[in-house]
Amino acid sequence: MADAAVDFLLEKLQHLQYYQSHLISDVNKQVENVVKNLHIFKVFLDDSAKKRRRKDDDHLRQLVRQIRDVVYEAEDIIDALVTQAAHSKSKSYFSRAFDAPTKLLSIIEDIETIGAKIGEVYSNKALIESADLAVDGGRPNSEVPLLRQDNVVGFEDGAKTIIGFLLEKTQRLDVISIVGMSGLGKTTLAKKIFNDPVIRYKFPVCIWIYISKEFTKKDVFLSILREFTKIDENMYDKSDQELAQLVVAHLERGKFLIVMDDVWTVEDWNTLQIAMPKGNTKGKVLITSRHVEVAHHANQDRFPHHLCPLTKDESLLLLQYEVFGKAECPPELEDLGKLIAEKCCGLPLAIVVIGGILLKEFSAPHDMIATRNAWTKVFESINDLNEDPERCMKKIIALSYDELPYHLRACFLYLGIFPKDFEIPFWKLLHMWIAEGFIQKESGINLEETAENYLEDLINRNLLRVDKRRSDGGVKTCRIHDMLRDFCKNEAGSEIENFLQEVMRHNDGFEPPITDVENFRRLCIHTDVLDFLSSQPYGPHIRSFVCFSKEKVTLEGGNILTIPKVFKLLKVLEARPIKFARIPSDLYHLFHLRYITLSFNLASLPKYFSKFWYIQTLVVYTTSRTLEVKADIWNMIQLRHFKTNASATLPEIGQSSKASGQLQTLGRISPQNCTKEVFERVQNLKKLGIRGELALLLDDEYRLFGNLVKLEELVQLKLENDVFPSPPSIHQLQSLPPSSKFPPNLKSLTLSYTFLDWSHISILGLLENLNVLKLKEKAFMGDYWEVTGGGFYRLEFLHIGRTNLVTWVASSYQFPKLKCLEMHNCEELQQIPIGLADVPSFRVLDLYRSKYAIASAKKIREAKKKQIKQTIKVEVFKLSIFPPDDDHRDSNVFSTDITH
């Protein structure tokens, strides 16, 4: 990824020149020459982004490869020089890889040579015209309408058949299988069935598990047990056999459905079935697999459901839904649409991926002639495809990648760093992208907003799909299809890119071998992590070490030094599953870190964390309830996000402390830190979490809560009352401050364990911008709540967690914009206000263990059904109830989508 490498190195050099010029004082002039040539490289890469993707442009591709190699080497040398200047012990380490001072002069000569070659390209008019260098330098338009939906075509009969199997009575545990090649839609069909209202009604316990090639028995068994109990350290310490017995104990009596997605081999099924209660005639297991022998072995009495490719008509229908959002096509594009759909070999994945390309061309500000010409080029790119589905799929994925604007290519390939079938957290992905230098600065918006636009672009192109959404409608987690991830891994690991590598256990060793680690730039390992670190790898060029192992790993003894000792140029360290028994001093020598996620048992964050000059995102998980931050975060001028699960006590602000204008996320901090001095330092703060004795915020002596009004940019506030070892009820809040004391632009508020009386909640209704309110564990208590005054004018999402509320009185005009209501563990609540049915925007009602309120929820559903029948436009209302209550079961399903 030469483009991203140049951008990152430019930014790094400019930061060094401005903030830490003393570290490169000996080579300042040489660095200035490098910066000058990097600007030339950047112009060339921007201009040639489109043309050089063609496979026959060998001259341009060779030049781009040379730029990538020389920029990588320049970055290594400069970082090594900085590290050596700050820590002399590193000299012997880097001498194994390169002699940095001597090598710098040589690399500058190479950079100047390549700059001269670029000059020759621009001076050769014929070459300029053939490469389209001078005419296509602008950034491609990425503003694509959000038409993406879960378009499912051709699965109706299959879903009906399998649902029939699941509802059959059998004499033993029943296993049903869906088989077919990758890309045919096995997971899509299984999800359609899993989410079917009838299935949700008939099976109180529904569990989805991603299996894939790299699963472990412990991961799968713990995933099942999470549906029944809390998973703690004691659970992790149990053997596989003990966990399997616990799973059987939970499943052997009741009705359940377990979906095991992507079971690869017969041996895999044999490994997993020991946890399945074979004597439970009410249980069902639905598996998807690419291999028919797995299905036959799992249940010899039932034939598997074979997925077939879509017909030509179905292919065209799906393509139309993907591009136009409806089952029709403009006449000017109809013939091309049919030809393109036919070339997709009936593979749903191929159709939705190519649909992402066509949508971009259709939505661009072109006339219909230009759009037709663009579609014609797409067809010509795939016209040579034959009936080989696997080749078809690979070709279309490669075409979609080639059509990506250069600023998205690195972001897309980076998705290969996550494990297969991994639920990718939106927040984590965006900040890893930023730390890697993939996000370009744009005027008027910050890096996080730009990164979010990149993410939406990949989603619109169907290269990434949304898995869960936040309460405000934004993306919470996402996933990438196996075939797309495989492309990312293969392309990123190729000799041309050398972008990232995944290390996996293979027989008695690792693949690629440990000796090859020295050549990598990004490294991910998600299994056998301790064995890998114990093998003492050597990675002088590695910039990112990422681990998303489901297995907890504790580093002790000599292993605790491995990461900082052998990966000295790291800029991204994502290592939450790896718990450090202590923080080794060598860790503080990783001066180039921009992003770090750590786990440990400590109750303090050492002062030496201040040595991380470039750190942007610092995430700390600890087993301690409190965390004393000794590091001077006020002088960490690049810090944008600081997060911890504990209650953090921040250091004092010294006279030499610099302004912390970059800080956007701060959580969780103790109430004592909510001072005027702190909040004056974080004027751009957008997210704040406070954990501790919240009564201190309202104490007459401290009056700390009023300081929050200074945070004009704050949109999200979380307040958790934690007074351990005392019970929270002893230190409950007696009242809330007036609405004028809250941050003026607050959009989302979460309260936990505050034990407030319902009479005080009207204050929150006065918050003019509040649209998300989460009243979690015992936030408000009392048996009666009557909404008074104007209510909650802007509220769209309301969550009420564990409470002893019995009676709730409210009308529609008090929640005029409500979209979603969640009632969890409200076990004494008699009914939900029926008047909420009259709120036009109300579309989702979710009841969890709130059995007395079921009858009123069904009345609301019936009222919404009548309203929807009277409207012309399409509307949806979704009611979810868990667990279903025998006293209220009727002919209607308990989870219903009403659509007109």
Summary of the structure (lengths in Angstrom):
residues: 900
radius of gyration: 29.0
end to end distance: 47.9
largest distance: 82.9
contacts: 2927
relative contact order: 0.05
helix: 45%
strand: 17%
